[in-house]
């Protein structure tokens, strides 16, 4: 099953791995490098045991007609959301406050990352980016 998933999503996995590795190395390197998982469900990502983040590869497929920069923006917010669960497990005001702090503290780094992705991908969609 894993081999079939990897073959089916090869280009998407490459792009997703690039984005997650860039987030990890330039934004907020905490815990293990985020991983991808294959689950046909609408959960975009989750944080297991307050440290390991998983991002759903099916979300990539759903965003394939959107610009790469849109995916980058969505996963930036999701990355900070999941990272906030390292401090607060629930979805409550404390979690929102921690997420807000993470978003603000990493915004300058995200801006630089956004510029590098704009230079690399321009207005190309996810589908166009993985086809090259």
N, CA, C and O atoms as a GROMACS GRO file, in nm:
protein
  528
    1UNK      N    1   0.082  -0.120   0.000
    1UNK     CA    2   0.000   0.000   0.000
    1UNK      C    3   0.086   0.126   0.000
    1UNK      O    4   0.059   0.219  -0.075
    2UNK      N    5   0.191   0.129   0.083
    2UNK     CA    6   0.276   0.248   0.091
    2UNK      C    7   0.343   0.275  -0.043
    2UNK      O    8   0.352   0.391  -0.084
    3UNK      N    9   0.389   0.171  -0.112
    3UNK     CA   10   0.451   0.190  -0.242
    3UNK      C   11   0.353   0.249  -0.341
    3UNK      O   12   0.388   0.338  -0.419
    4UNK      N   13   0.230   0.201  -0.340
    4UNK     CA   14   0.127   0.254  -0.431
    4UNK      C   15   0.099   0.400  -0.401
    4UNK      O   16   0.083   0.481  -0.492
    5UNK      N   17   0.092   0.434  -0.274
    5UNK     CA   18   0.069   0.574  -0.233
    5UNK      C   19   0.185   0.660  -0.280
    5UNK      O   20   0.164   0.768  -0.334
    6UNK      N   21   0.307   0.613  -0.259
    6UNK     CA   22   0.425   0.690  -0.299
    6UNK      C   23   0.429   0.713  -0.450
    6UNK      O   24   0.461   0.822  -0.495
    7UNK      N   25   0.396   0.610  -0.527
    7UNK     CA   26   0.395   0.625  -0.673
    7UNK      C   27   0.284   0.720  -0.718
    7UNK      O   28   0.306   0.804  -0.805
    8UNK      N   29   0.167   0.706  -0.660
    8UNK     CA   30   0.054   0.789  -0.698
    8UNK      C   31   0.078   0.936  -0.668
    8UNK      O   32   0.039   1.024  -0.744
    9UNK      N   33   0.143   0.962  -0.557
    9UNK     CA   34   0.162   1.099  -0.510
    9UNK      C   35   0.307   1.146  -0.520
    9UNK      O   36   0.346   1.240  -0.451
   10UNK      N   37   0.386   1.083  -0.603
   10UNK     CA   38   0.529   1.111  -0.607
   10UNK      C   39   0.561   1.261  -0.617
   10UNK      O   40   0.638   1.313  -0.537
   11UNK      N   41   0.503   1.329  -0.713
   11UNK     CA   42   0.529   1.472  -0.728
   11UNK      C   43   0.477   1.554  -0.611
   11UNK      O   44   0.543   1.645  -0.563
   12UNK      N   45   0.357   1.519  -0.564
   12UNK     CA   46   0.300   1.589  -0.450
   12UNK      C   47   0.384   1.568  -0.324
   12UNK      O   48   0.406   1.661  -0.247
   13UNK      N   49   0.433   1.445  -0.305
   13UNK     CA   50   0.516   1.415  -0.189
   13UNK      C   51   0.646   1.494  -0.193
   13UNK      O   52   0.694   1.541  -0.091
   14UNK      N   53   0.702   1.507  -0.312
   14UNK     CA   54   0.825   1.584  -0.326
   14UNK      C   55   0.802   1.729  -0.285
   14UNK      O   56   0.881   1.785  -0.209
   15UNK      N   57   0.695   1.790  -0.336
   15UNK     CA   58   0.663   1.929  -0.303
   15UNK      C   59   0.631   1.943  -0.154
   15UNK      O   60   0.679   2.036  -0.088
   16UNK      N   61   0.551   1.852  -0.101
   16UNK     CA   62   0.514   1.858   0.041
   16UNK      C   63   0.637   1.843   0.130
   16UNK      O   64   0.651   1.914   0.229
   17UNK      N   65   0.724   1.751   0.095
   17UNK     CA   66   0.846   1.731   0.173
   17UNK      C   67   0.933   1.855   0.171
   17UNK      O   68   0.993   1.893   0.272
   18UNK      N   69   0.940   1.918   0.056
   18UNK     CA   70   1.018   2.042   0.043
   18UNK      C   71   0.961   2.149   0.136
   18UNK      O   72   1.036   2.214   0.210
   19UNK      N   73   0.831   2.168   0.133
   19UNK     CA   74   0.767   2.270   0.215
   19UNK      C   75   0.786   2.240   0.364
   19UNK      O   76   0.825   2.328   0.441
   20UNK      N   77   0.758   2.117   0.404
   20UNK     CA   78   0.768   2.083   0.546
   20UNK      C   79   0.912   2.093   0.596
   20UNK      O   80   0.936   2.138   0.708
   21UNK      N   81   1.007   2.051   0.514
   21UNK     CA   82   1.148   2.062   0.552
   21UNK      C   83   1.187   2.210   0.565
   21UNK      O   84   1.260   2.247   0.656
   22UNK      N   85   1.139   2.293   0.474
   22UNK     CA   86   1.169   2.436   0.482
   22UNK      C   87   1.107   2.498   0.607
   22UNK      O   88   1.170   2.578   0.674
   23UNK      N   89   0.983   2.460   0.638
   23UNK     CA   90   0.921   2.510   0.760
   23UNK      C   91   1.004   2.470   0.881
   23UNK      O   92   1.034   2.552   0.968
   24UNK      N   93   1.041   2.343   0.885
   24UNK     CA   94   1.115   2.292   0.999
   24UNK      C   95   1.250   2.363   1.014
   24UNK      O   96   1.288   2.399   1.125
   25UNK      N   97   1.320   2.383   0.906
   25UNK     CA   98   1.456   2.439   0.915
   25UNK      C   99   1.459   2.590   0.926
   25UNK      O  100   1.556   2.645   0.977
   26UNK      N  101   1.354   2.660   0.880
   26UNK     CA  102   1.360   2.806   0.883
   26UNK      C  103   1.261   2.872   0.978
   26UNK      O  104   1.284   2.985   1.021
   27UNK      N  105   1.153   2.805   1.011
   27UNK     CA  106   1.052   2.870   1.096
   27UNK      C  107   1.069   2.833   1.243
   27UNK      O  108   1.120   2.911   1.322
   28UNK      N  109   1.025   2.715   1.276
   28UNK     CA  110   1.021   2.674   1.416
   28UNK      C  111   1.065   2.528   1.426
   28UNK      O  112   0.980   2.438   1.430
   29UNK      N  113   1.195   2.504   1.431
   29UNK     CA  114   1.242   2.364   1.435
   29UNK      C  115   1.225   2.304   1.574
   29UNK      O  116   1.314   2.313   1.659
   30UNK      N  117   1.110   2.242   1.596
   30UNK     CA  118   1.081   2.180   1.725
   30UNK      C  119   1.035   2.038   1.700
   30UNK      O  120   0.949   2.014   1.615
   31UNK      N  121   1.092   1.943   1.772
   31UNK     CA  122   1.051   1.803   1.758
   31UNK      C  123   1.101   1.743   1.628
   31UNK      O  124   1.183   1.803   1.558
   32UNK      N  125   1.051   1.625   1.595
   32UNK     CA  126   1.092   1.559   1.470
   32UNK      C  127   1.041   1.636   1.348
   32UNK      O  128   0.944   1.711   1.356
   33UNK      N  129   1.108   1.615   1.236
   33UNK     CA  130   1.062   1.674   1.111
   33UNK      C  131   0.920   1.625   1.084
   33UNK      O  132   0.893   1.505   1.099
   34UNK      N  133   0.828   1.714   1.046
   34UNK     CA  134   0.690   1.671   1.018
   34UNK      C  135   0.686   1.562   0.911
   34UNK      O  136   0.769   1.558   0.821
   35UNK      N  137   0.588   1.476   0.924
   35UNK     CA  138   0.573   1.364   0.832
   35UNK      C  139   0.442   1.376   0.755
   35UNK      O  140   0.354   1.453   0.792
   36UNK      N  141   0.431   1.299   0.649
   36UNK     CA  142   0.308   1.292   0.570
   36UNK      C  143   0.238   1.161   0.600
   36UNK      O  144   0.302   1.060   0.629
   37UNK      N  145   0.107   1.164   0.593
   37UNK     CA  146   0.031   1.041   0.609
   37UNK      C  147  -0.079   1.035   0.506
   37UNK      O  148  -0.122   1.138   0.453
   38UNK      N  149  -0.123   0.917   0.478
   38UNK     CA  150  -0.225   0.892   0.376
   38UNK      C  151  -0.352   0.847   0.445
   38UNK      O  152  -0.364   0.732   0.488
   39UNK      N  153  -0.447   0.938   0.455
   39UNK     CA  154  -0.573   0.904   0.520
   39UNK      C  155  -0.685   0.980   0.452
   39UNK      O  156  -0.686   1.103   0.456
   40UNK      N  157  -0.778   0.913   0.390
   40UNK     CA  158  -0.885   0.982   0.315
   40UNK      C  159  -0.988   1.045   0.408
   40UNK      O  160  -1.102   1.000   0.415
   41UNK      N  161  -0.946   1.147   0.476
   41UNK     CA  162  -1.031   1.215   0.573
   41UNK      C  163  -0.998   1.362   0.567
   41UNK      O  164  -0.891   1.400   0.520
   42UNK      N  165  -1.087   1.446   0.612
   42UNK     CA  166  -1.070   1.590   0.595
   42UNK      C  167  -0.976   1.654   0.697
   42UNK      O  168  -0.954   1.775   0.691
   43UNK      N  169  -0.920   1.578   0.790
   43UNK     CA  170  -0.826   1.636   0.886
   43UNK      C  171  -0.698   1.675   0.811
   43UNK      O  172  -0.633   1.590   0.749
   44UNK      N  173  -0.664   1.802   0.818
   44UNK     CA  174  -0.548   1.851   0.744
   44UNK      C  175  -0.417   1.801   0.805
   44UNK      O  176  -0.323   1.768   0.733
   45UNK      N  177  -0.412   1.797   0.937
   45UNK     CA  178  -0.291   1.756   1.006
   45UNK      C  179  -0.326   1.724   1.151
   45UNK      O  180  -0.434   1.757   1.200
   46UNK      N  181  -0.233   1.659   1.218
   46UNK     CA  182  -0.250   1.637   1.361
   46UNK      C  183  -0.114   1.626   1.428
   46UNK      O  184  -0.012   1.602   1.362
   47UNK      N  185  -0.114   1.645   1.557
   47UNK     CA  186   0.006   1.643   1.638
   47UNK      C  187  -0.008   1.526   1.736
   47UNK      O  188  -0.098   1.526   1.820
   48UNK      N  189   0.080   1.429   1.724
   48UNK     CA  190   0.072   1.311   1.809
   48UNK      C  191   0.171   1.322   1.924
   48UNK      O  192   0.289   1.349   1.904
   49UNK      N  193   0.122   1.300   2.043
   49UNK     CA  194   0.205   1.301   2.164
   49UNK      C  195   0.282   1.431   2.184
   49UNK      O  196   0.394   1.432   2.234
   50UNK      N  197   0.219   1.540   2.143
   50UNK     CA  198   0.280   1.672   2.160
   50UNK      C  199   0.423   1.678   2.108
   50UNK      O  200   0.516   1.715   2.180
   51UNK      N  201   0.440   1.641   1.985
   51UNK     CA  202   0.575   1.649   1.930
   51UNK      C  203   0.590   1.606   1.787
   51UNK      O  204   0.674   1.661   1.715
   52UNK      N  205   0.512   1.510   1.741
   52UNK     CA  206   0.525   1.463   1.604
   52UNK      C  207   0.405   1.510   1.525
   52UNK      O  208   0.291   1.474   1.556
   53UNK      N  209   0.431   1.590   1.422
   53UNK     CA  210   0.323   1.643   1.339
   53UNK      C  211   0.311   1.560   1.212
   53UNK      O  212   0.411   1.519   1.152
   54UNK      N  213   0.186   1.537   1.171
   54UNK     CA  214   0.157   1.465   1.048
   54UNK      C  215   0.066   1.551   0.962
   54UNK      O  216  -0.032   1.608   1.010
   55UNK      N  217   0.099   1.559   0.834
   55UNK     CA  218   0.020   1.636   0.738
   55UNK      C  219  -0.041   1.540   0.637
   55UNK      O  220   0.027   1.453   0.585
   56UNK      N  221  -0.169   1.557   0.608
   56UNK     CA  222  -0.245   1.466   0.523
   56UNK      C  223  -0.215   1.492   0.376
   56UNK      O  224  -0.237   1.602   0.326
   57UNK      N  225  -0.165   1.391   0.307
   57UNK     CA  226  -0.132   1.404   0.166
   57UNK      C  227  -0.256   1.429   0.081
   57UNK      O  228  -0.246   1.486  -0.028
   58UNK      N  229  -0.374   1.388   0.128
   58UNK     CA  230  -0.497   1.411   0.052
   58UNK      C  231  -0.532   1.560   0.043
   58UNK      O  232  -0.602   1.602  -0.050
   59UNK      N  233  -0.485   1.639   0.137
   59UNK     CA  234  -0.506   1.784   0.130
   59UNK      C  235  -0.434   1.841   0.009
   59UNK      O  236  -0.484   1.932  -0.056
   60UNK      N  237  -0.317   1.786  -0.020
   60UNK     CA  238  -0.243   1.831  -0.139
   60UNK      C  239  -0.323   1.809  -0.265
   60UNK      O  240  -0.331   1.895  -0.353
   61UNK      N  241  -0.384   1.692  -0.272
   61UNK     CA  242  -0.464   1.660  -0.390
   61UNK      C  243  -0.583   1.756  -0.402
   61UNK      O  244  -0.619   1.797  -0.512
   62UNK      N  245  -0.642   1.790  -0.289
   62UNK     CA  246  -0.756   1.882  -0.289
   62UNK      C  247  -0.715   2.023  -0.332
   62UNK      O  248  -0.796   2.098  -0.384
   63UNK      N  249  -0.589   2.059  -0.309
   63UNK     CA  250  -0.539   2.192  -0.342
   63UNK      C  251  -0.461   2.196  -0.473
   63UNK      O  252  -0.395   2.296  -0.502
   64UNK      N  253  -0.466   2.090  -0.551
   64UNK     CA  254  -0.380   2.081  -0.669
   64UNK      C  255  -0.406   2.192  -0.772
   64UNK      O  256  -0.316   2.225  -0.850
   65UNK      N  257  -0.526   2.249  -0.774
   65UNK     CA  258  -0.556   2.356  -0.868
   65UNK      C  259  -0.532   2.495  -0.809
   65UNK      O  260  -0.560   2.596  -0.874
   66UNK      N  261  -0.482   2.501  -0.689
   66UNK     CA  262  -0.451   2.627  -0.622
   66UNK      C  263  -0.303   2.659  -0.640
   66UNK      O  264  -0.222   2.568  -0.661
   67UNK      N  265  -0.266   2.786  -0.631
   67UNK     CA  266  -0.124   2.821  -0.641
   67UNK      C  267  -0.041   2.758  -0.528
   67UNK      O  268  -0.091   2.738  -0.418
   68UNK      N  269   0.083   2.727  -0.558
   68UNK     CA  270   0.175   2.673  -0.457
   68UNK      C  271   0.181   2.768  -0.338
   68UNK      O  272   0.189   2.723  -0.223
   69UNK      N  273   0.177   2.898  -0.364
   69UNK     CA  274   0.184   2.995  -0.254
   69UNK      C  275   0.064   2.984  -0.161
   69UNK      O  276   0.076   3.015  -0.042
   70UNK      N  277  -0.050   2.942  -0.212
   70UNK     CA  278  -0.168   2.919  -0.128
   70UNK      C  279  -0.145   2.800  -0.036
   70UNK      O  280  -0.176   2.805   0.083
   71UNK      N  281  -0.088   2.693  -0.092
   71UNK     CA  282  -0.054   2.576  -0.011
   71UNK      C  283   0.046   2.615   0.098
   71UNK      O  284   0.032   2.574   0.214
   72UNK      N  285   0.145   2.692   0.061
   72UNK     CA  286   0.245   2.738   0.157
   72UNK      C  287   0.178   2.815   0.270
   72UNK      O  288   0.211   2.793   0.387
   73UNK      N  289   0.087   2.905   0.238
   73UNK     CA  290   0.018   2.985   0.340
   73UNK      C  291  -0.068   2.898   0.431
   73UNK      O  292  -0.067   2.914   0.553
   74UNK      N  293  -0.143   2.807   0.370
   74UNK     CA  294  -0.230   2.720   0.450
   74UNK      C  295  -0.149   2.632   0.544
   74UNK      O  296  -0.185   2.614   0.660
   75UNK      N  297  -0.040   2.576   0.493
   75UNK     CA  298   0.040   2.488   0.577
   75UNK      C  299   0.120   2.566   0.681
   75UNK      O  300   0.153   2.511   0.786
   76UNK      N  301   0.151   2.692   0.654
   76UNK     CA  302   0.217   2.775   0.756
   76UNK      C  303   0.126   2.790   0.878
   76UNK      O  304   0.170   2.772   0.991
   77UNK      N  305   0.001   2.824   0.854
   77UNK     CA  306  -0.095   2.838   0.964
   77UNK      C  307  -0.117   2.702   1.032
   77UNK      O  308  -0.120   2.694   1.155
   78UNK      N  309  -0.132   2.597   0.953
   78UNK     CA  310  -0.151   2.463   1.009
   78UNK      C  311  -0.030   2.419   1.090
   78UNK      O  312  -0.045   2.359   1.197
   79UNK      N  313   0.089   2.448   1.041
   79UNK     CA  314   0.213   2.413   1.112
   79UNK      C  315   0.214   2.480   1.250
   79UNK      O  316   0.242   2.414   1.350
   80UNK      N  317   0.182   2.608   1.254
   80UNK     CA  318   0.179   2.680   1.382
   80UNK      C  319   0.067   2.629   1.471
   80UNK      O  320   0.084   2.620   1.593
   81UNK      N  321  -0.047   2.595   1.412
   81UNK     CA  322  -0.159   2.539   1.488
   81UNK      C  323  -0.117   2.408   1.556
   81UNK      O  324  -0.140   2.390   1.675
   82UNK      N  325  -0.058   2.319   1.479
   82UNK     CA  326  -0.017   2.190   1.535
   82UNK      C  327   0.095   2.206   1.636
   82UNK      O  328   0.098   2.136   1.738
   83UNK      N  329   0.185   2.297   1.610
   83UNK     CA  330   0.294   2.322   1.704
   83UNK      C  331   0.240   2.376   1.837
   83UNK      O  332   0.297   2.348   1.943
   84UNK      N  333   0.134   2.453   1.832
   84UNK     CA  334   0.072   2.506   1.955
   84UNK      C  335   0.020   2.393   2.043
   84UNK      O  336   0.009   2.410   2.165
   85UNK      N  337  -0.011   2.280   1.984
   85UNK     CA  338  -0.057   2.166   2.063
   85UNK      C  339   0.055   2.107   2.149
   85UNK      O  340   0.027   2.029   2.240
   86UNK      N  341   0.180   2.144   2.124
   86UNK     CA  342   0.289   2.101   2.213
   86UNK      C  343   0.274   2.166   2.350
   86UNK      O  344   0.324   2.113   2.450
   87UNK      N  345   0.205   2.280   2.355
   87UNK     CA  346   0.183   2.352   2.480
   87UNK      C  347   0.044   2.327   2.536
   87UNK      O  348   0.027   2.309   2.656
   88UNK      N  349  -0.054   2.325   2.447
   88UNK     CA  350  -0.194   2.307   2.489
   88UNK      C  351  -0.261   2.204   2.400
   88UNK      O  352  -0.272   2.222   2.279
   89UNK      N  353  -0.305   2.095   2.461
   89UNK     CA  354  -0.364   1.985   2.385
   89UNK      C  355  -0.499   2.019   2.325
   89UNK      O  356  -0.530   1.976   2.214
   90UNK      N  357  -0.579   2.096   2.395
   90UNK     CA  358  -0.715   2.125   2.350
   90UNK      C  359  -0.724   2.240   2.252
   90UNK      O  360  -0.625   2.309   2.225
   91UNK      N  361  -0.844   2.260   2.201
   91UNK     CA  362  -0.874   2.375   2.116
   91UNK      C  363  -0.949   2.475   2.204
   91UNK      O  364  -1.072   2.470   2.215
   92UNK      N  365  -0.875   2.563   2.266
   92UNK     CA  366  -0.933   2.659   2.358
   92UNK      C  367  -0.857   2.791   2.345
   92UNK      O  368  -0.773   2.807   2.257
   93UNK      N  369  -0.887   2.885   2.432
   93UNK     CA  370  -0.825   3.018   2.424
   93UNK      C  371  -0.674   3.012   2.443
   93UNK      O  372  -0.600   3.086   2.378
   94UNK      N  373  -0.628   2.926   2.532
   94UNK     CA  374  -0.484   2.913   2.553
   94UNK      C  375  -0.416   2.864   2.425
   94UNK      O  376  -0.311   2.916   2.387
   95UNK      N  377  -0.475   2.765   2.360
   95UNK     CA  378  -0.420   2.715   2.234
   95UNK      C  379  -0.415   2.827   2.131
   95UNK      O  380  -0.314   2.844   2.062
   96UNK      N  381  -0.523   2.904   2.120
   96UNK     CA  382  -0.527   3.016   2.024
   96UNK      C  383  -0.420   3.119   2.055
   96UNK      O  384  -0.358   3.172   1.963
   97UNK      N  385  -0.397   3.149   2.183
   97UNK     CA  386  -0.294   3.245   2.222
   97UNK      C  387  -0.155   3.196   2.184
   97UNK      O  388  -0.073   3.272   2.133
   98UNK      N  389  -0.128   3.069   2.211
   98UNK     CA  390   0.002   3.011   2.177
   98UNK      C  391   0.022   3.012   2.025
   98UNK      O  392   0.129   3.047   1.976
   99UNK      N  393  -0.082   2.973   1.951
   99UNK     CA  394  -0.074   2.974   1.805
   99UNK      C  395  -0.046   3.115   1.753
   99UNK      O  396   0.036   3.134   1.663
  100UNK      N  397  -0.114   3.212   1.809
  100UNK     CA  398  -0.093   3.352   1.770
  100UNK      C  399   0.053   3.393   1.792
  100UNK      O  400   0.114   3.455   1.705
  101UNK      N  401   0.108   3.360   1.906
  101UNK     CA  402   0.247   3.393   1.937
  101UNK      C  403   0.341   3.328   1.836
  101UNK      O  404   0.434   3.392   1.787
  102UNK      N  405   0.317   3.201   1.805
  102UNK     CA  406   0.400   3.131   1.708
  102UNK      C  407   0.392   3.195   1.570
  102UNK      O  408   0.493   3.213   1.502
  103UNK      N  409   0.271   3.230   1.528
  103UNK     CA  410   0.253   3.295   1.398
  103UNK      C  411   0.328   3.427   1.391
  103UNK      O  412   0.397   3.456   1.293
  104UNK      N  413   0.316   3.507   1.494
  104UNK     CA  414   0.380   3.639   1.496
  104UNK      C  415   0.532   3.626   1.502
  104UNK      O  416   0.604   3.694   1.430
  105UNK      N  417   0.580   3.539   1.589
  105UNK     CA  418   0.726   3.523   1.605
  105UNK      C  419   0.794   3.470   1.479
  105UNK      O  420   0.910   3.502   1.453
  106UNK      N  421   0.723   3.391   1.402
  106UNK     CA  422   0.785   3.331   1.283
  106UNK      C  423   0.750   3.405   1.154
  106UNK      O  424   0.790   3.363   1.046
  107UNK      N  425   0.675   3.513   1.164
  107UNK     CA  426   0.627   3.582   1.044
  107UNK      C  427   0.740   3.635   0.956
  107UNK      O  428   0.731   3.626   0.833
  108UNK      N  429   0.844   3.688   1.015
  108UNK     CA  430   0.956   3.740   0.936
  108UNK      C  431   1.023   3.626   0.858
  108UNK      O  432   1.056   3.642   0.740
  109UNK      N  433   1.042   3.512   0.923
  109UNK     CA  434   1.100   3.396   0.854
  109UNK      C  435   1.007   3.347   0.744
  109UNK      O  436   1.051   3.310   0.635
  110UNK      N  437   0.877   3.346   0.774
  110UNK     CA  438   0.780   3.304   0.674
  110UNK      C  439   0.784   3.397   0.553
  110UNK      O  440   0.775   3.352   0.439
  111UNK      N  441   0.798   3.526   0.577
  111UNK     CA  442   0.807   3.624   0.467
  111UNK      C  443   0.923   3.594   0.374
  111UNK      O  444   0.909   3.601   0.252
  112UNK      N  445   1.037   3.560   0.431
  112UNK     CA  446   1.154   3.526   0.348
  112UNK      C  447   1.129   3.395   0.272
  112UNK      O  448   1.165   3.383   0.155
  113UNK      N  449   1.068   3.300   0.339
  113UNK     CA  450   1.036   3.173   0.273
  113UNK      C  451   0.936   3.195   0.160
  113UNK      O  452   0.950   3.135   0.053
  114UNK      N  453   0.837   3.279   0.183
  114UNK     CA  454   0.738   3.311   0.081
  114UNK      C  455   0.805   3.373  -0.042
  114UNK      O  456   0.771   3.338  -0.155
  115UNK      N  457   0.898   3.464  -0.020
  115UNK     CA  458   0.970   3.525  -0.132
  115UNK      C  459   1.048   3.421  -0.212
  115UNK      O  460   1.048   3.425  -0.335
  116UNK      N  461   1.112   3.328  -0.143
  116UNK     CA  462   1.189   3.226  -0.216
  116UNK      C  463   1.096   3.134  -0.296
  116UNK      O  464   1.131   3.092  -0.406
  117UNK      N  465   0.978   3.104  -0.242
  117UNK     CA  466   0.882   3.022  -0.316
  117UNK      C  467   0.819   3.101  -0.431
  117UNK      O  468   0.787   3.045  -0.535
  118UNK      N  469   0.801   3.230  -0.411
  118UNK     CA  470   0.748   3.314  -0.519
  118UNK      C  471   0.848   3.317  -0.634
  118UNK      O  472   0.810   3.309  -0.751
  119UNK      N  473   0.977   3.328  -0.601
  119UNK     CA  474   1.081   3.326  -0.705
  119UNK      C  475   1.086   3.191  -0.776
  119UNK      O  476   1.107   3.185  -0.898
  120UNK      N  477   1.068   3.084  -0.702
  120UNK     CA  478   1.080   2.949  -0.758
  120UNK      C  479   0.956   2.905  -0.835
  120UNK      O  480   0.968   2.847  -0.943
  121UNK      N  481   0.836   2.933  -0.780
  121UNK     CA  482   0.712   2.879  -0.839
  121UNK      C  483   0.623   2.984  -0.904
  121UNK      O  484   0.536   2.949  -0.984
  122UNK      N  485   0.643   3.110  -0.873
  122UNK     CA  486   0.559   3.215  -0.931
  122UNK      C  487   0.413   3.190  -0.904
  122UNK      O  488   0.373   3.169  -0.789
  123UNK      N  489   0.332   3.191  -1.008
  123UNK     CA  490   0.187   3.172  -0.992
  123UNK      C  491   0.144   3.028  -1.028
  123UNK      O  492   0.025   3.001  -1.040
  124UNK      N  493   0.240   2.939  -1.043
  124UNK     CA  494   0.205   2.801  -1.080
  124UNK      C  495   0.119   2.734  -0.973
  124UNK      O  496   0.135   2.757  -0.854
  125UNK      N  497   0.029   2.651  -1.021
  125UNK     CA  498  -0.054   2.575  -0.928
  125UNK      C  499   0.028   2.457  -0.875
  125UNK      O  500   0.137   2.427  -0.925
  126UNK      N  501  -0.025   2.391  -0.774
  126UNK     CA  502   0.038   2.272  -0.720
  126UNK      C  503   0.055   2.167  -0.830
  126UNK      O  504   0.161   2.107  -0.844
  127UNK      N  505  -0.050   2.146  -0.909
  127UNK     CA  506  -0.045   2.048  -1.018
  127UNK      C  507   0.064   2.084  -1.119
  127UNK      O  508   0.136   1.995  -1.166
  128UNK      N  509   0.075   2.209  -1.154
  128UNK     CA  510   0.179   2.252  -1.249
  128UNK      C  511   0.318   2.235  -1.190
  128UNK      O  512   0.412   2.195  -1.260
  129UNK      N  513   0.332   2.264  -1.062
  129UNK     CA  514   0.464   2.254  -0.996
  129UNK      C  515   0.511   2.110  -0.987
  129UNK      O  516   0.630   2.084  -1.003
  130UNK      N  517   0.421   2.018  -0.963
  130UNK     CA  518   0.463   1.878  -0.949
  130UNK      C  519   0.480   1.810  -1.084
  130UNK      O  520   0.540   1.703  -1.092
  131UNK      N  521   0.429   1.871  -1.190
  131UNK     CA  522   0.442   1.813  -1.324
  131UNK      C  523   0.579   1.841  -1.384
  131UNK      O  524   0.621   1.775  -1.479
  132UNK      N  525   0.650   1.940  -1.329
  132UNK     CA  526   0.782   1.976  -1.385
  132UNK      C  527   0.894   1.899  -1.322
  132UNK      O  528   1.010   1.918  -1.358
   0.00000   0.00000   0.00000
